[in-house]
């Protein structure tokens, strides 16, 4: 099975992004008060507001993870996922996340569901040290359809701030730099469509089935919230020069190429993938290349820096409760992302 075969064709989506980019570029000079700094395609949009200050803007959701929560009738983790997806992306360009507004569309009004979602949002906001300053709730039974009438979708928009001279784009990455991987908390919020099709349809598992090796149910594993990396990364940015930052989400490790297409990324020290990914690959007969193009495979965030700073970066991560290690290096092979772990007999190229 592949992501494309279950309806998510990343290559087609990327080609559509080019169309969107051309259309939106015609709007970039509609105001004289500020100007855009980064074009479309990075982790956040950036606007110069003067006085050497920049605003970073980001919009995101939690994808089909909402379907798992409906099957489990459990809603207190998806709000946490939403905040994590935002702050982890904003920090990738060096911005300090400040605030978020949320949008919840529901099939029908369910007070308990909405309170649980908001509890998760607020819990994550406290951990990420951001404000939730507003939002919108829409009841749309003709549009939103879910599991047993419990349908909903969750998304949001966030902002961050940074000094103009501290923006991180990846353009300073050079061959010889190291890639430090930060451990993930499971599947996070990407690849859930493929995971659902494999585990719940093809393999026939139920969300409450306890699978050997997991120690808990399939549903609980798939609902584990995305880890918040922004606090650790901001701590690192205040102490160590960093050249590139990547949140491993949709498109997984292919996202490294967006940082710098003049170098290559050799991930030759990847950790042994967690059990959830082994289950998906085994039961879906998913190619290894496809796995590393779709899932985080145990690494949720990457930091690229000069090797002389690697020990300090890993220590700062540890002080923030996150396990990190060197998983690869930058090469001169343009645009190539190659992956290998201790179980693979050869590398795959993404």
VEXDREN-2710 file (C-alpha; in Angstrom, 1 decimal):
% VEXDREN-2710
k/r/px/py/pz
1/UNK/0.0/0.0/0.0
2/UNK/1.1/3.6/-0.6
3/UNK/-0.1/7.0/0.5
4/UNK/-1.1/7.8/-3.1
5/UNK/-3.2/4.6/-3.4
6/UNK/-5.2/5.6/-0.3
7/UNK/-5.9/9.0/-1.8
8/UNK/-3.0/11.2/-0.7
9/UNK/-0.7/11.8/-3.7
10/UNK/2.1/14.0/-2.3
11/UNK/3.6/14.6/-5.8
12/UNK/0.2/15.9/-7.2
13/UNK/-0.2/18.0/-4.1
14/UNK/3.3/19.5/-4.5
15/UNK/2.5/20.4/-8.2
16/UNK/-0.7/22.1/-7.1
17/UNK/1.3/24.1/-4.5
18/UNK/3.2/25.6/-7.5
19/UNK/0.0/26.8/-9.0
20/UNK/-1.1/28.3/-5.6
21/UNK/2.3/30.0/-5.3
22/UNK/1.9/31.7/-8.7
23/UNK/-1.7/32.8/-7.9
24/UNK/-0.9/34.2/-4.5
25/UNK/2.3/36.0/-5.6
26/UNK/0.0/38.5/-7.5
27/UNK/-1.3/39.6/-4.1
28/UNK/2.0/40.3/-2.4
29/UNK/2.2/44.0/-3.1
30/UNK/-1.4/44.8/-2.1
31/UNK/-0.3/46.7/0.9
32/UNK/2.4/49.3/1.5
33/UNK/2.6/48.9/5.3
34/UNK/4.6/45.7/5.3
35/UNK/6.2/43.2/2.9
36/UNK/6.7/39.4/2.7
37/UNK/10.1/38.0/3.4
38/UNK/9.8/34.3/2.6
39/UNK/7.8/33.0/-0.4
40/UNK/5.4/30.1/-0.2
41/UNK/6.7/26.7/0.7
42/UNK/8.6/27.2/3.9
43/UNK/7.3/26.2/7.4
44/UNK/5.7/29.6/8.0
45/UNK/4.9/32.8/6.0
46/UNK/7.0/35.8/7.2
47/UNK/6.1/39.5/7.0
48/UNK/8.4/42.4/7.7
49/UNK/6.5/44.9/9.9
50/UNK/9.4/47.4/10.2
51/UNK/11.8/48.2/13.1
52/UNK/13.7/45.0/12.2
53/UNK/10.8/42.9/13.5
54/UNK/9.1/40.1/11.6
55/UNK/5.8/38.3/12.1
56/UNK/5.5/34.6/11.2
57/UNK/2.1/33.2/10.2
58/UNK/1.0/29.6/10.1
59/UNK/-2.2/27.7/9.4
60/UNK/-2.6/23.9/10.1
61/UNK/-5.0/21.2/11.3
62/UNK/-4.7/17.7/12.7
63/UNK/-5.9/15.8/9.6
64/UNK/-7.7/12.5/9.8
65/UNK/-6.6/11.9/13.4
66/UNK/-10.0/13.3/14.3
67/UNK/-11.5/10.1/12.9
68/UNK/-9.5/8.0/15.4
69/UNK/-10.7/10.2/18.2
70/UNK/-14.3/9.7/17.1
71/UNK/-13.9/5.9/17.0
72/UNK/-12.4/6.1/20.5
73/UNK/-15.0/8.7/21.7
74/UNK/-11.9/10.5/23.1
75/UNK/-11.2/14.1/22.4
76/UNK/-8.8/15.5/25.0
77/UNK/-5.6/14.9/22.9
78/UNK/-6.4/16.3/19.5
79/UNK/-6.3/19.9/20.8
80/UNK/-2.8/19.2/22.1
81/UNK/-1.9/18.0/18.6
82/UNK/-3.1/21.2/17.0
83/UNK/-1.0/23.4/19.2
84/UNK/2.0/21.2/18.7
85/UNK/1.7/21.3/14.9
86/UNK/1.7/25.0/15.0
87/UNK/4.5/25.9/17.5
88/UNK/6.8/23.2/16.0
89/UNK/6.4/24.7/12.5
90/UNK/6.7/28.3/13.6
91/UNK/10.0/27.7/15.4
92/UNK/11.5/26.2/12.2
93/UNK/12.2/29.7/10.9
94/UNK/13.4/30.9/14.3
95/UNK/10.1/32.5/15.4
96/UNK/8.9/32.5/19.0
97/UNK/5.2/31.3/18.9
98/UNK/2.9/33.8/20.5
99/UNK/-0.7/33.1/19.9
100/UNK/-3.3/30.9/18.2
101/UNK/-6.9/31.1/17.1
102/UNK/-8.8/27.8/16.6
103/UNK/-11.6/26.7/14.3
104/UNK/-13.8/23.8/15.2
105/UNK/-16.5/22.6/12.8
106/UNK/-18.9/19.9/14.2
107/UNK/-21.6/17.7/12.8
108/UNK/-23.7/18.4/15.8
109/UNK/-23.3/20.3/19.0
110/UNK/-21.7/18.1/21.7
111/UNK/-20.8/20.0/24.8
112/UNK/-18.5/17.3/26.3
113/UNK/-16.6/16.9/23.0
114/UNK/-16.0/20.6/22.6
115/UNK/-14.9/21.0/26.3
116/UNK/-12.5/18.0/25.9
117/UNK/-11.0/19.5/22.7
118/UNK/-10.5/22.9/24.4
119/UNK/-9.0/21.2/27.4
120/UNK/-6.4/19.7/25.2
121/UNK/-5.8/23.0/23.4
122/UNK/-5.3/24.8/26.7
123/UNK/-3.0/22.2/28.2
124/UNK/-0.7/22.4/25.1
125/UNK/-0.8/26.2/25.1
126/UNK/0.4/26.2/28.7
127/UNK/3.2/23.8/27.8
128/UNK/4.2/25.8/24.7
129/UNK/3.8/29.1/26.5
130/UNK/1.4/30.6/23.9
131/UNK/-2.0/32.3/24.2
132/UNK/-5.3/31.2/22.7
133/UNK/-6.8/34.5/21.9
134/UNK/-9.9/33.6/19.9
135/UNK/-11.6/31.1/17.7
136/UNK/-14.7/30.0/15.9
137/UNK/-17.1/27.1/16.4
138/UNK/-19.4/26.1/13.5
139/UNK/-22.2/23.5/13.6
140/UNK/-22.6/22.2/10.0
141/UNK/-24.5/18.9/9.8
142/UNK/-24.8/19.1/6.0
143/UNK/-21.1/19.5/5.6
144/UNK/-19.3/17.6/8.4
145/UNK/-19.9/13.9/8.5
146/UNK/-18.2/11.6/11.0
147/UNK/-18.3/8.3/13.0
148/UNK/-21.8/7.7/14.5
149/UNK/-22.7/11.4/14.3
150/UNK/-19.6/12.6/16.1
151/UNK/-18.0/14.3/13.1
152/UNK/-15.8/17.3/13.6
153/UNK/-12.7/19.0/12.1
154/UNK/-10.1/21.0/13.9
155/UNK/-7.7/23.6/12.6
156/UNK/-6.2/26.9/13.5
157/UNK/-4.0/29.9/12.6
158/UNK/-1.0/31.1/14.7
159/UNK/1.5/33.8/14.8
160/UNK/5.1/34.1/16.0
161/UNK/7.6/36.9/16.4
162/UNK/11.3/37.2/15.6
163/UNK/14.1/39.7/15.0
164/UNK/14.9/40.2/11.3
165/UNK/18.6/39.2/11.8
166/UNK/17.6/35.9/13.5
167/UNK/15.5/34.3/10.8
168/UNK/16.6/30.7/9.9
169/UNK/15.9/29.6/6.3
170/UNK/18.5/26.8/5.8
171/UNK/20.5/28.8/3.2
172/UNK/23.6/28.6/5.5
173/UNK/23.7/24.8/5.6
174/UNK/26.9/23.4/4.2
175/UNK/28.4/20.0/3.6
176/UNK/29.9/18.6/6.8
177/UNK/27.1/19.9/9.1
178/UNK/25.4/17.3/11.3
179/UNK/21.8/16.4/11.4
180/UNK/20.5/15.9/15.0
181/UNK/17.2/14.0/15.3
182/UNK/14.8/14.6/18.2
183/UNK/12.8/11.6/19.2
184/UNK/9.1/11.5/18.3
185/UNK/6.1/10.4/20.4
186/UNK/4.8/7.9/17.9
187/UNK/2.9/8.7/14.7
188/UNK/2.1/12.3/15.7
189/UNK/-0.4/13.9/13.2
190/UNK/0.7/12.7/9.7
191/UNK/0.2/9.6/7.7
192/UNK/-3.0/8.7/9.6
193/UNK/-4.9/8.0/6.4
194/UNK/-2.4/5.3/5.4
195/UNK/-2.2/4.0/9.0
196/UNK/-6.0/3.7/9.3
197/UNK/-6.3/1.9/5.9
198/UNK/-3.6/-0.6/6.8
199/UNK/-4.4/-1.3/10.5
200/UNK/-8.1/-0.8/10.8
201/UNK/-9.2/-2.0/7.3
202/UNK/-6.6/-4.3/5.7
203/UNK/-5.3/-5.9/9.0
204/UNK/-8.8/-5.8/10.6
205/UNK/-7.7/-4.4/14.0
206/UNK/-10.3/-2.7/16.1
207/UNK/-9.2/0.6/17.9
208/UNK/-9.5/-1.1/21.3
209/UNK/-7.4/-4.2/20.3
210/UNK/-4.3/-4.6/22.4
211/UNK/-1.4/-5.5/20.1
212/UNK/1.8/-7.2/21.3
213/UNK/4.7/-4.8/21.4
214/UNK/2.6/-1.7/22.0
215/UNK/1.4/-2.4/25.6
216/UNK/-1.9/-0.6/24.9
217/UNK/-4.6/-0.4/22.2
218/UNK/-4.1/0.5/18.6
219/UNK/-6.4/3.5/19.1
220/UNK/-4.5/4.8/22.1
221/UNK/-1.2/4.5/20.1
222/UNK/-2.6/6.4/17.1
223/UNK/-4.0/9.1/19.5
224/UNK/-0.7/9.8/21.3
225/UNK/-0.3/13.6/20.9
226/UNK/2.4/15.2/18.9
227/UNK/5.4/16.2/21.0
228/UNK/6.0/19.9/21.5
229/UNK/9.6/20.7/20.4
230/UNK/9.4/24.5/20.4
231/UNK/10.6/25.1/24.0
232/UNK/13.7/23.0/23.5
233/UNK/14.5/24.6/20.1
234/UNK/14.0/28.1/21.4
235/UNK/16.4/27.3/24.3
236/UNK/18.9/26.0/21.8
237/UNK/18.6/29.1/19.6
238/UNK/19.4/31.3/22.5
239/UNK/22.6/29.5/23.2
240/UNK/23.9/27.9/19.9
241/UNK/24.1/28.9/16.3
242/UNK/21.8/26.7/14.2
243/UNK/21.7/26.5/10.4
244/UNK/18.5/24.6/9.7
245/UNK/15.3/23.3/11.5
246/UNK/12.8/20.8/10.2
247/UNK/9.5/19.6/11.7
248/UNK/9.0/16.1/10.3
249/UNK/5.4/16.0/9.3
250/UNK/3.6/15.6/6.0
251/UNK/6.1/14.4/3.4
252/UNK/8.3/13.2/6.3
253/UNK/12.0/13.4/5.5
254/UNK/11.5/14.8/2.0
255/UNK/10.8/18.1/3.8
256/UNK/14.5/18.5/4.5
257/UNK/15.0/19.5/0.9
258/UNK/12.9/22.6/1.4
259/UNK/15.7/23.9/3.7
260/UNK/18.4/23.9/1.0
261/UNK/18.3/22.3/-2.4
262/UNK/22.1/22.9/-3.0
263/UNK/23.1/20.1/-0.6
264/UNK/22.2/16.6/0.2
265/UNK/20.9/15.0/3.5
266/UNK/22.4/11.6/4.4
267/UNK/20.5/10.0/7.3
268/UNK/22.7/7.0/7.9
269/UNK/22.3/6.8/11.7
270/UNK/18.5/6.6/12.0
271/UNK/17.2/4.8/15.0
272/UNK/15.3/1.5/15.0
273/UNK/11.7/2.5/14.1
274/UNK/9.1/2.2/16.9
275/UNK/6.7/-0.7/16.9
276/UNK/3.7/1.2/15.4
277/UNK/5.7/1.8/12.2
278/UNK/6.7/-1.8/12.0
279/UNK/3.1/-2.9/12.3
280/UNK/2.1/-0.5/9.5
281/UNK/4.8/-1.7/7.2
282/UNK/4.2/-5.4/7.9
283/UNK/0.4/-5.4/7.6
284/UNK/0.3/-3.0/4.6
285/UNK/3.3/-4.4/2.8
286/UNK/4.5/-0.8/2.6
287/UNK/7.8/-0.2/0.8
288/UNK/10.6/1.2/3.0
289/UNK/11.0/4.2/0.8
290/UNK/7.2/5.0/1.2
291/UNK/7.5/4.6/5.0
292/UNK/10.2/7.3/5.2
293/UNK/8.3/9.6/2.8
294/UNK/5.1/9.3/4.9
295/UNK/6.0/8.8/8.6
296/UNK/8.4/10.3/11.1
297/UNK/9.7/6.8/11.8
298/UNK/10.7/7.8/15.4
299/UNK/12.2/11.3/14.6
300/UNK/9.9/14.2/15.0
301/UNK/12.2/17.1/14.5
302/UNK/15.7/17.7/12.9
303/UNK/18.3/20.4/13.8
304/UNK/21.2/21.1/11.5
305/UNK/24.3/22.7/12.9
306/UNK/28.1/22.7/12.8
307/UNK/29.4/19.4/14.4
308/UNK/31.2/21.4/17.1
309/UNK/27.8/22.3/18.6
310/UNK/26.2/18.8/18.5
311/UNK/27.1/17.8/22.1
312/UNK/25.6/21.0/23.5
313/UNK/22.4/20.7/21.4
314/UNK/21.9/17.1/22.5
315/UNK/22.4/18.2/26.2
316/UNK/19.9/21.0/25.9
317/UNK/17.4/18.6/24.4
318/UNK/18.0/16.3/27.4
319/UNK/17.4/19.1/29.9
320/UNK/14.1/19.7/28.1
321/UNK/13.1/16.0/28.4
322/UNK/13.8/15.1/24.8
323/UNK/16.1/12.4/23.6
324/UNK/18.3/13.5/20.7
325/UNK/21.2/12.1/18.7
326/UNK/23.2/12.6/15.6
327/UNK/21.3/10.8/12.8
328/UNK/23.2/12.0/9.7
329/UNK/25.2/14.7/8.0
330/UNK/25.0/17.1/5.1
331/UNK/26.7/16.1/1.8
332/UNK/27.5/17.9/-1.5
333/UNK/25.0/15.7/-3.4
334/UNK/22.4/18.2/-4.4
335/UNK/18.8/17.6/-3.4
336/UNK/19.2/14.0/-2.3
337/UNK/17.8/12.6/0.9
338/UNK/19.2/9.1/1.6
339/UNK/18.1/7.0/4.7
340/UNK/19.5/4.0/6.4
341/UNK/19.0/2.5/9.9
342/UNK/20.5/-0.4/11.7
343/UNK/17.9/-2.8/10.3
344/UNK/18.2/-1.8/6.6
345/UNK/20.6/-3.7/4.4
346/UNK/20.9/-0.7/2.0
347/UNK/19.9/3.0/1.9
348/UNK/16.7/4.3/0.3
349/UNK/16.6/7.6/-1.6
350/UNK/13.6/9.9/-1.1
END
